[in-house]
Amino acid sequence: MDNNKPKEPITLFNIFGLIYPLGIYYVAQVIVVILFAFYVVANNPEAASDKELYTELVMKQAITITLVSDAILIPIMILLMKFDSSKLKKKGYKRVLQNVEPAKFLLVIPYAFLGMVVCNLLATFALSVLPESFTKSYDSAAASIYSGNKVVMVIAVALVGPILEELVFRGVLYNRLKDMFGVVVAVLGSAITFGVFHMNWVQGIYAGTLGLLLAFLYYKYKSIIAPIMMHVICNSISLVATFLSKEGVEGAAKGSEKVKVTPELLSGFMFYLFIFIIVFFVVLIKVRVVEQYVRVDNNNPYGKYGELNNPYGYNQMNNGYNQMNNGYNQMNNGYNQMNNGYNQPNNAPGQTVDNYNGYGNNQWIDDYLSNQGNSNNNDNNTNQ
């Protein structure tokens, strides 16, 4: 639960905080493209005057450009997440998260596979009804992805790309939206933005739908690891399917083809959708991660010892220490009372003390015996 976390106010500064990470994401890619363009022209001077040659050479480097820009952006996005965490601490709160059982991360595998199939089929249905002009941008995107080096393609598409996109759209954007507007807006907003940033209708529909599933997974697990796992699985399966397909990578690079929607395709979609819904509810019910925000005293260097939901943990330690001191003082007081009893002239009969009626033990015995002796002498004198 995060109901005890203070909401961020809707201000221009906080709205700018939603925009600038996406700006960084875009600007970094543009800068890397420009640098690679200079590299291409420097190694192929004739490309400076031949636009078609220049475009062809740059397109061959497109996946490498993506990999380099993504690798640069990953540490930047991690820093932004740490910045958000430090802002929380400055406001006097600390996020305390229950650890997820490792076995529950295994649920991500069927969730990811079935979710990817459902989203792919939805994109296929959309492609079948969209005008051809809407699919041209996807064709150019496919050419840029599948025209480069295969090793670079695998690293960029199946690993680095998913990590970066989850850090941007879930780690930063989702959390900032949630802090301002709540979970529902965060899920929808991050998913829609994720779809729009793919810059074409086909990928946008697929990515937008997949973004909903990724955001839900992040909400349930409260860990960026879960959506990263799903994203890596989805992209890896897509790549493997492309490599094993009849057309192969070369066919994928040519772009999309409209698929006729048949009853068989619809029944297959309904089957996978039904199984996915079952897995969805399993994740919904089984994955329960407690998230709490603990109030911390920033002015107290020992605030880390505060108990959960208790800003006075350090004071309790001090109180306990004081109670110990009080107990020690009570012992001293008891000792003093014993000493006082020792010094009192009239103690209760039978009480074991060093003095009795103001006399020391030896002195009392001597006086007693002396009195007995005097009494005997007096008796003797009387008898005489």
C-alpha positions as CSV (number, residue, x, y, z in Angstrom):
1,M,0.0,0.0,0.0
2,D,1.2,3.5,-0.7
3,N,-1.7,5.5,0.7
4,N,0.6,7.1,3.3
5,K,2.9,8.6,0.7
6,P,2.3,12.3,0.0
7,K,1.0,13.0,-3.5
8,E,3.0,15.4,-5.8
9,P,1.1,18.6,-6.6
10,I,0.1,19.2,-10.2
11,T,2.4,22.1,-11.0
12,L,4.2,23.2,-14.2
13,F,7.5,22.0,-12.7
14,N,6.1,18.5,-12.0
15,I,4.5,18.4,-15.5
16,F,7.9,19.3,-16.9
17,G,9.3,16.4,-14.9
18,L,7.1,14.1,-17.0
19,I,8.3,15.6,-20.3
20,Y,12.0,16.1,-20.0
21,P,13.0,12.4,-19.6
22,L,11.2,11.7,-22.9
23,G,13.1,14.7,-24.4
24,I,16.4,13.3,-23.2
25,Y,15.4,9.9,-24.8
26,Y,14.7,11.6,-28.1
27,V,17.6,14.1,-28.1
28,A,20.2,11.4,-27.3
29,Q,19.1,9.3,-30.3
30,V,19.2,12.4,-32.6
31,I,22.8,13.3,-31.4
32,V,24.0,9.7,-32.0
33,V,22.4,9.7,-35.5
34,I,24.2,13.0,-36.3
35,L,27.5,11.5,-35.1
36,F,27.1,8.4,-37.2
37,A,26.1,10.5,-40.2
38,F,29.4,12.4,-40.0
39,Y,31.1,9.0,-39.6
40,V,29.4,7.7,-42.8
41,V,30.3,10.7,-44.8
42,A,33.9,10.7,-43.6
43,N,34.4,7.1,-44.7
44,N,32.3,7.5,-47.9
45,P,32.8,11.0,-49.3
46,E,30.6,10.3,-52.3
47,A,27.6,9.9,-50.0
48,A,27.7,13.6,-49.3
49,S,26.4,14.3,-52.8
50,D,24.3,11.1,-53.3
51,K,21.2,11.2,-51.1
52,E,20.2,7.6,-51.9
53,L,23.6,6.2,-51.0
54,Y,23.7,8.3,-47.9
55,T,20.3,7.0,-46.8
56,E,21.3,3.4,-47.5
57,L,24.5,3.6,-45.6
58,V,22.8,5.2,-42.6
59,M,20.0,2.6,-42.6
60,K,22.6,-0.1,-42.4
61,Q,23.9,1.5,-39.2
62,A,20.4,2.1,-37.8
63,I,20.4,-0.8,-35.3
64,T,24.0,0.1,-34.2
65,I,22.8,3.7,-33.7
66,T,19.9,2.4,-31.6
67,L,22.2,0.2,-29.5
68,V,24.7,3.0,-28.8
69,S,22.1,5.6,-27.9
70,D,20.3,3.0,-25.6
71,A,23.5,2.1,-23.9
72,I,24.2,5.8,-23.2
73,L,20.7,6.4,-21.9
74,I,20.5,3.5,-19.4
75,P,22.8,5.1,-16.8
76,I,21.0,8.4,-17.3
77,M,17.6,6.9,-16.5
78,I,19.0,5.0,-13.5
79,L,20.2,8.4,-12.2
80,L,16.7,9.9,-12.7
81,M,15.2,7.0,-10.7
82,K,17.7,7.6,-7.9
83,F,16.9,11.3,-8.1
84,D,13.2,10.6,-7.5
85,S,14.2,8.3,-4.6
86,S,16.3,11.1,-3.0
87,K,13.4,13.6,-3.4
88,L,11.3,11.2,-1.4
89,K,13.9,11.1,1.4
90,K,14.1,14.8,1.5
91,K,10.4,14.9,2.1
92,G,10.9,12.7,5.1
93,Y,9.9,9.3,3.7
94,K,11.6,6.0,3.0
95,R,10.2,3.3,0.8
96,V,10.0,-0.1,2.5
97,L,9.2,-3.0,0.2
98,Q,8.5,-6.6,1.0
99,N,10.7,-9.0,-0.9
100,V,9.1,-11.0,-3.7
101,E,9.5,-14.7,-3.5
102,P,11.8,-15.7,-6.4
103,A,9.4,-18.5,-7.5
104,K,6.7,-15.9,-8.2
105,F,8.9,-14.4,-10.9
106,L,8.3,-17.6,-12.9
107,L,4.8,-16.5,-13.5
108,V,6.2,-13.7,-15.7
109,I,7.2,-16.3,-18.3
110,P,3.7,-17.6,-19.3
111,Y,2.3,-14.1,-18.7
112,A,4.9,-12.7,-21.2
113,F,4.5,-15.4,-23.8
114,L,0.7,-15.3,-23.9
115,G,0.6,-11.5,-23.6
116,M,2.9,-11.2,-26.6
117,V,0.8,-13.5,-28.7
118,V,-2.4,-11.6,-27.9
119,C,-0.8,-8.2,-28.6
120,N,0.7,-9.5,-31.9
121,L,-2.7,-10.8,-33.0
122,L,-4.3,-7.5,-32.1
123,A,-1.7,-5.7,-34.2
124,T,-2.4,-8.1,-37.1
125,F,-6.1,-7.4,-37.0
126,A,-5.3,-3.6,-36.9
127,L,-3.0,-4.0,-39.9
128,S,-5.7,-5.8,-41.8
129,V,-8.0,-2.8,-41.6
130,L,-5.5,0.1,-41.6
131,P,-5.0,2.0,-44.9
132,E,-1.7,1.2,-46.7
133,S,-0.4,4.7,-46.0
134,F,-0.5,3.9,-42.3
135,T,1.8,1.0,-42.6
136,K,4.6,2.7,-44.6
137,S,6.3,4.0,-41.5
138,Y,6.3,0.5,-40.0
139,D,8.0,-0.8,-43.2
140,S,10.9,1.7,-42.8
141,A,11.2,0.9,-39.1
142,A,11.4,-2.8,-39.9
143,A,14.0,-2.2,-42.6
144,S,16.2,-0.2,-40.1
145,I,15.9,-3.0,-37.5
146,Y,16.5,-6.1,-39.6
147,S,19.0,-4.7,-42.1
148,G,22.0,-4.5,-39.8
149,N,24.4,-6.9,-38.1
150,K,22.6,-9.9,-36.6
151,V,24.7,-9.9,-33.4
152,V,24.1,-6.2,-32.8
153,M,20.4,-6.8,-33.6
154,V,20.1,-9.5,-30.9
155,I,21.9,-7.4,-28.3
156,A,19.9,-4.2,-29.1
157,V,16.5,-5.7,-29.6
158,A,16.5,-8.5,-27.0
159,L,18.5,-7.0,-24.2
160,V,19.6,-3.4,-24.1
161,G,16.4,-2.0,-25.8
162,P,14.0,-3.6,-23.3
163,I,16.1,-2.5,-20.3
164,L,16.2,1.1,-21.4
165,E,12.5,1.3,-22.4
166,E,11.4,-0.1,-19.0
167,L,13.6,2.3,-17.2
168,V,12.1,5.2,-19.2
169,F,8.4,4.3,-19.4
170,R,7.9,2.3,-16.2
171,G,10.8,3.3,-13.9
172,V,10.6,7.0,-14.5
173,L,7.4,8.0,-16.3
174,Y,5.0,5.5,-14.6
175,N,6.2,6.4,-11.1
176,R,6.0,10.2,-11.7
177,L,2.5,9.8,-13.1
178,K,1.5,7.7,-10.1
179,D,2.8,10.2,-7.7
180,M,0.7,12.9,-9.3
181,F,-2.4,11.2,-10.5
182,G,-2.6,7.7,-9.1
183,V,-2.1,4.2,-10.4
184,V,-4.8,4.1,-13.1
185,V,-3.5,7.2,-14.9
186,A,0.1,5.9,-14.5
187,V,-0.8,2.6,-16.2
188,L,-2.7,4.2,-19.1
189,G,-0.4,7.2,-19.5
190,S,2.8,5.1,-19.6
191,A,1.3,2.6,-22.0
192,I,-0.1,5.2,-24.4
193,T,3.2,7.1,-24.4
194,F,5.1,3.9,-25.0
195,G,3.0,3.2,-28.1
196,V,3.3,6.7,-29.4
197,F,7.1,6.7,-29.2
198,H,7.3,3.9,-31.7
199,M,6.2,6.4,-34.3
200,N,4.1,4.1,-36.4
201,W,0.6,2.7,-36.2
202,V,1.4,-1.0,-36.4
203,Q,4.1,-0.9,-33.7
204,G,2.2,1.7,-31.8
205,I,-0.9,-0.6,-31.4
206,Y,1.3,-3.5,-30.4
207,A,3.5,-1.5,-28.0
208,G,0.6,0.4,-26.5
209,T,-1.3,-2.9,-25.7
210,L,1.9,-4.5,-24.4
211,G,2.6,-1.4,-22.4
212,L,-0.7,-2.0,-20.4
213,L,0.4,-5.5,-19.5
214,L,3.9,-4.3,-18.6
215,A,2.6,-1.5,-16.4
216,F,0.2,-3.9,-14.6
217,L,3.1,-6.3,-14.0
218,Y,5.2,-3.4,-12.5
219,Y,2.2,-2.4,-10.3
220,K,1.9,-6.0,-8.9
221,Y,5.6,-6.8,-8.4
222,K,6.7,-3.3,-7.4
223,S,10.0,-4.1,-9.0
224,I,11.3,-3.0,-12.4
225,I,12.8,-6.5,-12.8
226,A,9.4,-8.0,-13.6
227,P,8.6,-5.8,-16.7
228,I,12.2,-6.0,-17.9
229,M,11.9,-9.8,-17.8
230,M,8.6,-9.7,-19.7
231,H,10.0,-7.2,-22.3
232,V,13.1,-9.3,-22.8
233,I,11.1,-12.5,-23.3
234,C,8.7,-10.9,-25.8
235,N,11.4,-9.4,-27.9
236,S,13.5,-12.5,-27.8
237,I,10.6,-14.7,-28.9
238,S,9.8,-12.3,-31.7
239,L,13.5,-12.4,-32.9
240,V,13.6,-16.2,-32.7
241,A,10.3,-16.4,-34.7
242,T,11.7,-14.1,-37.3
243,F,15.0,-16.1,-37.6
244,L,13.0,-19.4,-38.0
245,S,10.4,-18.0,-40.4
246,K,10.4,-19.0,-44.0
247,E,11.2,-15.4,-45.1
248,G,13.8,-15.0,-42.4
249,V,15.4,-11.7,-41.4
250,E,15.5,-10.6,-45.1
251,G,11.7,-11.0,-45.4
252,A,11.1,-9.1,-42.1
253,A,13.3,-6.2,-43.4
254,K,10.9,-5.8,-46.4
255,G,8.1,-4.7,-44.1
256,S,4.6,-5.9,-43.3
257,E,2.0,-7.6,-45.4
258,K,-1.7,-7.6,-44.7
259,V,-3.0,-10.8,-43.3
260,K,-6.5,-11.9,-44.1
261,V,-8.6,-12.4,-40.9
262,T,-10.0,-15.9,-41.1
263,P,-12.2,-17.8,-38.6
264,E,-9.2,-20.0,-37.7
265,L,-7.2,-16.9,-36.8
266,L,-10.1,-15.5,-34.7
267,S,-10.5,-18.8,-32.9
268,G,-6.8,-18.9,-32.2
269,F,-6.9,-15.4,-30.8
270,M,-9.8,-16.3,-28.5
271,F,-8.0,-19.4,-27.3
272,Y,-4.8,-17.5,-26.4
273,L,-6.8,-14.7,-24.9
274,F,-8.7,-17.1,-22.7
275,I,-5.5,-18.8,-21.4
276,F,-3.9,-15.3,-20.9
277,I,-6.9,-14.2,-18.8
278,I,-6.4,-17.2,-16.5
279,V,-2.7,-16.4,-16.1
280,F,-3.6,-12.7,-15.6
281,F,-5.8,-13.6,-12.6
282,V,-3.2,-16.0,-11.2
283,V,-0.7,-13.1,-11.1
284,L,-3.4,-10.8,-9.7
285,I,-4.2,-13.1,-6.8
286,K,-0.9,-14.7,-6.1
287,V,1.5,-11.7,-6.3
288,R,0.9,-9.5,-3.3
289,V,3.8,-7.2,-2.5
290,V,3.4,-4.9,0.5
291,E,4.8,-1.4,-0.2
292,Q,4.9,1.2,2.6
293,Y,6.4,4.6,3.0
294,V,8.0,5.2,6.4
295,R,8.2,8.6,7.9
296,V,11.8,9.4,8.7
297,D,13.2,12.2,10.8
298,N,15.7,13.9,8.5
299,N,17.3,15.9,11.3
300,N,18.0,12.8,13.3
301,P,21.2,10.9,12.3
302,Y,19.7,7.8,13.9
303,G,16.5,7.9,11.9
304,K,17.4,4.7,10.2
305,Y,16.6,2.9,13.4
306,G,13.0,4.0,13.4
307,E,10.5,1.3,13.3
308,L,8.0,0.8,10.4
309,N,5.4,3.6,10.3
310,N,7.0,5.0,13.5
311,P,9.0,8.2,13.3
312,Y,10.0,8.0,16.9
313,G,12.1,4.8,16.9
314,Y,15.2,6.7,18.0
315,N,13.3,8.4,20.9
316,Q,12.0,5.0,22.0
317,M,15.7,3.8,22.2
318,N,16.4,6.9,24.3
319,N,13.4,6.2,26.5
320,G,14.5,2.7,27.0
321,Y,18.0,3.9,27.9
322,N,16.4,6.4,30.3
323,Q,14.3,3.6,31.8
324,M,17.5,1.7,32.4
325,N,19.0,4.7,34.1
326,N,15.9,5.2,36.1
327,G,16.1,1.5,37.2
328,Y,19.7,2.0,38.2
329,N,18.8,5.1,40.1
330,Q,16.0,3.2,41.8
331,M,18.5,0.6,42.9
332,N,20.7,3.4,44.2
333,N,17.8,4.8,46.0
334,G,17.0,1.4,47.5
335,Y,20.6,1.1,48.6
336,N,20.5,4.6,50.2
337,Q,17.3,3.6,52.0
338,M,19.1,0.6,53.4
339,N,21.9,2.9,54.5
340,N,19.3,5.2,56.0
341,G,17.7,2.3,57.8
342,Y,21.2,1.4,59.2
343,N,21.5,4.9,60.6
344,Q,18.0,5.1,62.0
345,P,18.1,4.9,65.9
346,N,14.8,2.9,66.1
347,N,14.5,-0.1,63.9
348,A,11.8,-2.7,64.0
349,P,12.6,-5.5,66.4
350,G,14.0,-8.5,64.6
351,Q,15.3,-6.4,61.7
352,T,18.8,-7.4,60.8
353,V,20.9,-4.3,60.9
354,D,24.4,-3.4,61.9
355,N,23.1,-1.0,64.7
356,Y,20.4,-1.5,67.2
357,N,19.1,1.5,69.2
358,G,22.1,3.4,68.1
359,Y,24.6,0.9,69.4
360,G,27.0,-1.4,67.5
361,N,26.5,-5.1,68.0
362,N,29.6,-5.6,70.1
363,Q,28.9,-2.6,72.3
364,W,25.4,-3.7,72.9
365,I,26.5,-7.1,74.1
366,D,29.2,-5.6,76.3
367,D,26.7,-3.3,77.9
368,Y,24.2,-6.1,78.4
369,L,26.7,-8.3,80.1
370,S,28.0,-5.4,82.2
371,N,24.4,-4.7,83.4
372,Q,24.0,-8.4,84.2
373,G,27.2,-8.3,86.2
374,N,26.1,-5.2,88.1
375,S,22.7,-6.8,88.9
376,N,24.4,-9.9,90.3
377,N,26.6,-7.8,92.5
378,N,23.7,-5.9,93.9
379,D,21.9,-9.1,94.7
380,N,25.0,-10.4,96.5
381,N,25.3,-7.1,98.5
382,T,21.6,-7.4,99.5
383,N,22.0,-11.0,100.8
384,Q,24.9,-9.9,102.8
